[in-house]
Amino acid sequence: MSAASVASTSMSPTTRQVWTRTRGLLLALVIVVAAGIAMAALRSGNQHGRLDPRSADRYGSRAVAELLKDRGVSTRVVTTLDEATTAAGADTTLLVVAPDLLTGRQQERLSTATASSGGRIVLLGAGPASVDTLAPGVTTDSPAPVSARTPQCSLPAARSAGNADLGGERYASEVPGADSCYPSDGLPTLLRIDTPNSGDTVLLGSPDILYNDRLDKHGNASLALQLLGSRTQLIWYLPSVSDGSAADGGADGEGEEDSSFLDLIPSGWLWGTLQLTLAAVLAAIWRARRLGPLVTERLPVAIRASESTEGRARLYRKADARDRAASSLRSATRTRLAPLLGVPPVDAHSPEALLPAVSAHLHTSDRDLKALLFGPAPANDTALIRLADQLDALDREVRTS
């Protein structure tokens, strides 16, 4: 057999076929990766310097820091808990950005250091994870959308500012003398409670009034300046993952409980994975239904019997299926011999009907016909070839006798 014939009957796909089958999937993958990179770049640009008083981005807070500077209030940015607790005092306002990011141990240290400082603490977006420790006696409810709200309270700063963009976390408190402002469905989104030594704690449900792009709307600037400018110094605390106190178990040796891998994954990624899994299952069901039952179709071209035989033989050889090959050879031989010997087609594969007819026709007993026509599978390729030769010889002998 020539090399050209071998190549033409090969079952392996060509490079062109592989490319044709996979190019759609590769294109979809490239589009998904490109879209992910673009979205990450856009989001990272929008969130750069979020609530940082040194940032002039739309979500930065440089504008309010400059206005406070004009009013004689100095702003100092700190990123560690030690710096924040050391700087807190009666003449300072301590602004804590995203207090929920602090560990339980950090919250306890911050609460202990500022409980009797006599200064003001402003907590931005404090939720259930931090409000119990940093604002005892205060509870949270489901968040509300940020929108322009009216003060509806007697707090001078709120009454002077008027409407402001507030929302987010909603609070409830039974602490005497608390000021509950800018309510949503009856619960305030700004809450001020007194602390010892003439200090107080202010909880803002959302930080929107401090953003550069929102400071000039409604009474946002007035409210921000009055809440952050009541003392001569403003300590702007931006919690950082590099802060050593986040991993410090404390002097008493009692640290935070070890977090599992799932605890470290943001909830958004878990929901995204669940949605992708559901989409994959639905896609599999959709494709399976599209396949439908098998149907018989006419081949577009005529295929020679020799090519079909050679192709099947190659598959058997590749799968090392000598048993299937031997069974196919014996079955074909029995099917051809039965009508020649007068055996009904339904009994062609029955040893009790076929073997006596073959023996009577040949009048010989020098071979084991049962082993030849109904025997076990050959042990190797040589035995398989020998079986094929013997079956062919038996077929010729029956036809010529």
C-alpha positions as CSV (number, residue, x, y, z in Angstrom):
1,M,0.0,0.0,0.0
2,S,1.4,3.4,-1.0
3,A,2.0,6.3,1.4
4,A,-0.7,8.3,-0.4
5,S,-3.3,5.7,0.3
6,V,-2.3,5.5,4.0
7,A,-2.6,9.3,4.3
8,S,-6.0,9.4,2.5
9,T,-7.6,6.9,4.9
10,S,-6.0,8.2,8.1
11,M,-8.6,8.9,10.9
12,S,-6.4,11.6,12.5
13,P,-7.8,15.2,11.9
14,T,-5.6,17.5,9.9
15,T,-4.3,20.9,11.2
16,R,-6.9,22.7,9.1
17,Q,-9.7,20.6,10.5
18,V,-8.5,21.2,14.1
19,W,-8.4,25.0,13.4
20,T,-11.8,25.0,11.8
21,R,-13.3,23.2,14.9
22,T,-11.7,25.3,17.5
23,R,-11.5,28.8,16.0
24,G,-15.0,29.7,17.2
25,L,-14.2,28.7,20.8
26,L,-10.8,30.6,20.7
27,L,-12.5,33.7,19.4
28,A,-15.1,33.6,22.1
29,L,-12.3,33.1,24.7
30,V,-10.4,36.1,23.4
31,I,-13.5,38.3,23.5
32,V,-14.2,37.3,27.1
33,V,-10.6,38.0,28.2
34,A,-10.5,41.3,26.4
35,A,-13.9,42.4,27.9
36,G,-12.7,41.4,31.4
37,I,-9.5,43.4,31.0
38,A,-11.4,46.4,29.7
39,M,-13.9,46.3,32.5
40,A,-11.2,45.9,35.1
41,A,-9.3,48.9,33.6
42,L,-12.4,51.0,33.6
43,R,-13.4,50.1,37.1
44,S,-9.9,50.5,38.5
45,G,-9.8,54.0,37.0
46,N,-13.1,55.0,38.5
47,Q,-12.2,53.7,42.0
48,H,-8.6,55.0,42.1
49,G,-8.1,57.0,45.3
50,R,-11.6,56.3,46.6
51,L,-12.3,58.6,49.6
52,D,-8.7,59.7,49.7
53,P,-8.3,63.4,50.6
54,R,-5.3,63.5,48.3
55,S,-7.2,62.3,45.2
56,A,-8.8,64.6,42.7
57,D,-10.7,61.7,41.0
58,R,-14.5,61.7,41.0
59,Y,-14.6,59.3,43.9
60,G,-11.7,61.1,45.7
61,S,-12.2,63.6,48.6
62,R,-9.6,66.3,47.8
63,A,-12.2,69.0,47.4
64,V,-13.5,68.7,51.0
65,A,-10.0,68.5,52.3
66,E,-9.1,71.8,50.6
67,L,-12.3,73.5,51.9
68,L,-11.4,72.3,55.4
69,K,-7.9,73.7,55.0
70,D,-9.4,77.1,54.1
71,R,-11.3,77.0,57.4
72,G,-8.2,76.3,59.4
73,V,-8.6,72.6,59.8
74,S,-5.5,70.5,59.1
75,T,-6.1,67.0,57.5
76,R,-3.7,64.2,58.2
77,V,-4.0,60.9,56.4
78,V,-3.1,57.7,58.4
79,T,-3.2,54.1,57.2
80,T,-2.5,52.1,60.4
81,L,-4.4,51.6,63.5
82,D,-1.5,52.7,65.7
83,E,-1.3,56.0,64.0
84,A,-5.1,56.5,64.3
85,T,-5.3,55.7,68.0
86,T,-2.2,57.8,68.9
87,A,-3.5,60.8,67.1
88,A,-7.0,60.7,68.6
89,G,-7.8,63.3,71.2
90,A,-10.2,66.0,72.4
91,D,-9.2,68.4,69.6
92,T,-9.4,65.9,66.8
93,T,-12.0,64.4,64.5
94,L,-11.2,60.8,63.6
95,L,-12.8,59.8,60.3
96,V,-12.8,56.0,59.7
97,V,-13.3,55.0,56.1
98,A,-15.0,51.6,55.7
99,P,-14.8,50.4,59.4
100,D,-16.2,47.0,58.4
101,L,-12.7,46.3,56.9
102,L,-11.2,46.3,60.4
103,T,-10.8,43.0,62.2
104,G,-12.6,42.4,65.4
105,R,-9.4,42.9,67.4
106,Q,-8.7,46.2,65.6
107,Q,-12.2,47.4,66.3
108,E,-11.8,46.7,70.0
109,R,-8.5,48.5,70.2
110,L,-10.0,51.5,68.3
111,S,-13.1,51.6,70.6
112,T,-11.0,51.4,73.7
113,A,-8.6,54.1,72.6
114,T,-11.3,56.6,71.6
115,A,-14.0,55.9,74.1
116,S,-13.0,58.7,76.5
117,S,-10.9,60.8,74.2
118,G,-13.4,63.6,74.1
119,G,-13.1,64.0,70.3
120,R,-15.4,63.2,67.5
121,I,-15.4,59.9,65.5
122,V,-17.1,59.7,62.1
123,L,-17.8,56.2,60.8
124,L,-18.5,56.0,57.1
125,G,-20.8,53.1,56.1
126,A,-20.5,51.2,59.3
127,G,-22.5,48.0,59.0
128,P,-23.3,45.0,61.1
129,A,-19.7,43.8,61.1
130,S,-18.5,46.9,63.1
131,V,-21.3,48.9,64.5
132,D,-21.8,46.7,67.6
133,T,-18.2,47.4,68.7
134,L,-17.6,50.9,67.5
135,A,-21.1,52.3,68.4
136,P,-22.5,50.3,71.3
137,G,-26.3,50.5,71.6
138,V,-26.8,51.0,67.8
139,T,-28.2,48.5,65.4
140,T,-28.4,48.5,61.6
141,D,-31.2,47.7,59.1
142,S,-31.3,46.9,55.4
143,P,-29.5,49.6,53.3
144,A,-31.4,52.3,51.4
145,P,-30.5,53.9,48.1
146,V,-28.6,57.1,48.1
147,S,-30.8,60.1,47.2
148,A,-31.4,63.7,48.3
149,R,-33.0,63.6,51.7
150,T,-34.3,66.1,54.2
151,P,-32.8,66.4,57.7
152,Q,-36.0,66.0,59.8
153,C,-34.0,66.4,63.0
154,S,-32.7,69.1,65.4
155,L,-29.0,68.6,64.8
156,P,-27.7,72.1,63.9
157,A,-25.3,70.9,61.2
158,A,-28.1,69.0,59.5
159,R,-30.6,71.8,59.8
160,S,-28.1,74.3,58.4
161,A,-27.1,72.1,55.5
162,G,-30.6,71.1,54.4
163,N,-31.1,68.4,51.8
164,A,-28.1,66.1,51.3
165,D,-27.2,62.9,49.4
166,L,-27.5,60.2,52.0
167,G,-28.6,56.6,52.1
168,G,-26.8,53.3,52.6
169,E,-26.9,51.8,56.0
170,R,-29.8,52.7,58.2
171,Y,-29.5,52.9,62.0
172,A,-31.6,52.5,65.1
173,S,-30.5,53.5,68.6
174,E,-32.0,53.8,72.1
175,V,-29.1,55.9,73.4
176,P,-30.4,59.0,75.2
177,G,-29.8,62.3,73.3
178,A,-29.1,60.7,70.0
179,D,-29.8,62.8,66.9
180,S,-31.5,60.8,64.1
181,C,-31.3,62.6,60.7
182,Y,-32.1,62.1,57.0
183,P,-34.4,59.1,57.6
184,S,-35.4,56.5,55.1
185,D,-38.6,54.6,55.9
186,G,-38.4,55.9,59.5
187,L,-34.8,54.9,60.2
188,P,-32.0,57.6,60.0
189,T,-29.0,57.4,57.6
190,L,-27.1,59.8,59.8
191,L,-26.9,59.2,63.5
192,R,-25.0,61.2,66.2
193,I,-24.6,59.8,69.7
194,D,-22.8,61.4,72.7
195,T,-19.7,59.8,74.2
196,P,-17.9,60.5,77.5
197,N,-15.9,63.7,78.0
198,S,-18.1,65.8,75.7
199,G,-17.2,63.6,72.7
200,D,-19.5,62.1,70.1
201,T,-19.8,59.5,67.4
202,V,-21.3,60.2,64.0
203,L,-22.5,57.4,61.8
204,L,-23.0,58.1,58.1
205,G,-24.8,55.4,56.2
206,S,-23.0,56.3,52.9
207,P,-19.9,58.4,52.1
208,D,-21.4,60.1,49.0
209,I,-21.3,63.6,50.4
210,L,-17.5,63.5,50.6
211,Y,-17.0,62.6,46.9
212,N,-15.5,65.3,44.7
213,D,-18.2,65.0,42.1
214,R,-21.0,65.3,44.7
215,L,-19.7,67.9,47.0
216,D,-21.3,70.8,45.1
217,K,-24.8,69.3,45.1
218,H,-27.6,70.2,47.5
219,G,-26.2,70.8,51.0
220,N,-23.4,68.1,50.8
221,A,-20.5,70.6,51.2
222,S,-22.1,72.3,54.2
223,L,-22.9,69.1,56.0
224,A,-19.4,67.6,55.3
225,L,-17.6,70.7,56.5
226,Q,-19.7,70.9,59.7
227,L,-19.3,67.2,60.5
228,L,-15.5,67.1,59.8
229,G,-14.6,70.7,60.8
230,S,-15.8,70.8,64.4
231,R,-12.2,70.3,65.7
232,T,-8.9,71.9,64.6
233,Q,-7.4,68.6,63.4
234,L,-8.9,65.9,61.1
235,I,-7.4,62.4,61.2
236,W,-8.4,60.7,58.0
237,Y,-8.0,56.9,58.6
238,L,-7.8,54.7,55.5
239,P,-7.6,51.1,56.7
240,S,-4.8,49.2,54.8
241,V,-4.2,45.5,54.3
242,S,-0.6,46.1,55.0
243,D,-1.3,47.2,58.6
244,G,0.4,44.8,60.9
245,S,-2.3,45.1,63.5
246,A,-4.7,43.3,61.1
247,A,-2.7,40.1,61.6
248,D,-1.7,40.8,65.3
249,G,-3.5,38.5,67.7
250,G,-2.9,40.9,70.5
251,A,-0.8,40.9,73.7
252,D,-3.0,38.3,75.4
253,G,-2.4,35.8,72.6
254,E,-6.1,35.6,71.6
255,G,-6.3,36.4,67.9
256,E,-9.0,36.1,65.3
257,E,-10.2,32.7,64.3
258,D,-8.5,31.2,61.2
259,S,-10.5,32.0,58.1
260,S,-11.2,29.3,55.6
261,F,-10.5,29.8,51.9
262,L,-14.2,30.5,51.1
263,D,-14.2,33.2,53.8
264,L,-11.5,35.0,51.9
265,I,-13.4,35.0,48.6
266,P,-15.7,38.0,48.1
267,S,-19.4,37.1,47.9
268,G,-19.6,38.5,44.4
269,W,-17.2,35.9,43.0
270,L,-19.2,33.1,44.7
271,W,-22.4,34.3,43.1
272,G,-20.6,34.7,39.8
273,T,-19.3,31.1,39.9
274,L,-22.8,29.8,40.7
275,Q,-24.3,31.7,37.8
276,L,-21.6,30.4,35.4
277,T,-22.3,26.9,36.6
278,L,-26.0,27.3,36.0
279,A,-25.4,28.7,32.6
280,A,-23.1,25.8,31.7
281,V,-25.8,23.3,32.8
282,L,-28.5,25.1,30.8
283,A,-26.2,25.2,27.7
284,A,-25.5,21.5,28.0
285,I,-29.2,20.7,28.2
286,W,-29.9,23.0,25.2
287,R,-27.2,21.4,23.1
288,A,-28.3,17.9,24.1
289,R,-31.9,18.7,23.0
290,R,-30.7,20.1,19.7
291,L,-28.9,16.9,18.8
292,G,-32.1,14.8,18.9
293,P,-32.4,11.1,17.8
294,L,-30.1,9.5,15.2
295,V,-31.4,9.5,11.7
296,T,-30.3,7.6,8.6
297,E,-29.1,9.7,5.7
298,R,-27.7,8.9,2.3
299,L,-24.0,9.5,2.1
300,P,-23.1,12.4,-0.2
301,V,-20.4,10.3,-2.0
302,A,-20.0,6.6,-2.6
303,I,-17.4,4.9,-0.4
304,R,-15.7,1.7,-1.7
305,A,-16.2,-1.4,0.5
306,S,-12.4,-1.8,0.7
307,E,-12.0,1.6,2.2
308,S,-14.7,1.0,4.8
309,T,-13.2,-2.4,5.7
310,E,-9.7,-0.8,6.0
311,G,-11.0,2.0,8.1
312,R,-12.9,-0.3,10.5
313,A,-9.8,-2.6,10.7
314,R,-7.6,0.4,11.6
315,L,-10.1,1.3,14.4
316,Y,-10.1,-2.3,15.7
317,R,-6.3,-2.3,15.6
318,K,-6.0,1.1,17.4
319,A,-8.3,-0.1,20.1
320,D,-6.5,-3.5,20.3
321,A,-10.0,-5.1,19.8
322,R,-9.0,-8.6,18.5
323,D,-12.1,-10.1,20.1
324,R,-14.4,-7.8,18.1
325,A,-12.5,-8.4,14.9
326,A,-12.6,-12.2,15.4
327,S,-16.3,-12.1,16.2
328,S,-17.0,-10.1,13.1
329,L,-15.0,-12.5,10.9
330,R,-16.7,-15.6,12.3
331,S,-20.2,-14.0,12.1
332,A,-19.7,-13.1,8.4
333,T,-18.4,-16.6,7.6
334,R,-21.4,-18.3,9.4
335,T,-23.8,-16.0,7.6
336,R,-22.3,-16.9,4.2
337,L,-22.1,-20.7,4.9
338,A,-25.7,-21.1,6.2
339,P,-27.6,-20.8,2.9
340,L,-25.0,-22.9,1.1
341,L,-25.6,-25.8,3.6
342,G,-29.4,-25.4,3.8
343,V,-29.4,-24.0,7.3
344,P,-32.1,-21.4,8.0
345,P,-30.7,-17.9,8.5
346,V,-32.1,-17.8,12.1
347,D,-30.0,-20.8,12.9
348,A,-26.8,-19.6,11.2
349,H,-25.2,-18.7,14.5
350,S,-26.3,-21.8,16.4
351,P,-23.5,-24.4,16.9
352,E,-26.1,-27.2,17.2
353,A,-27.6,-26.4,13.8
354,L,-24.5,-25.2,11.8
355,L,-21.7,-27.5,12.9
356,P,-23.4,-30.8,11.9
357,A,-24.3,-29.4,8.5
358,V,-20.7,-28.3,7.9
359,S,-19.3,-31.7,9.0
360,A,-21.8,-33.6,6.8
361,H,-20.9,-31.5,3.8
362,L,-17.2,-31.8,4.1
363,H,-17.1,-35.4,5.2
364,T,-13.9,-34.7,7.3
365,S,-13.0,-34.5,10.9
366,D,-9.4,-33.4,10.8
367,R,-10.2,-29.9,12.1
368,D,-12.0,-28.4,15.1
369,L,-14.9,-26.7,13.4
370,K,-16.4,-25.5,16.7
371,A,-13.2,-23.8,17.7
372,L,-12.9,-22.3,14.3
373,L,-16.4,-20.9,14.0
374,F,-17.3,-20.4,17.7
375,G,-14.0,-20.4,19.5
376,P,-12.4,-17.8,21.8
377,A,-10.7,-14.6,20.7
378,P,-7.2,-14.9,19.4
379,A,-4.4,-14.1,21.8
380,N,-2.4,-11.9,19.4
381,D,-2.4,-10.4,15.9
382,T,-0.6,-13.4,14.4
383,A,-3.4,-15.7,15.7
384,L,-6.0,-13.3,14.3
385,I,-4.4,-13.4,10.8
386,R,-4.3,-17.2,11.0
387,L,-8.0,-17.3,12.0
388,A,-8.9,-15.1,9.0
389,D,-7.0,-17.4,6.6
390,Q,-8.6,-20.6,8.1
391,L,-12.1,-19.1,7.8
392,D,-11.4,-18.0,4.2
393,A,-10.2,-21.5,3.4
394,L,-13.3,-23.1,4.9
395,D,-15.5,-20.8,2.9
396,R,-13.8,-21.7,-0.4
397,E,-13.9,-25.4,0.5
398,V,-17.6,-25.4,1.2
399,R,-18.3,-23.5,-2.1
400,T,-16.2,-25.8,-4.2
401,S,-17.2,-29.2,-2.7
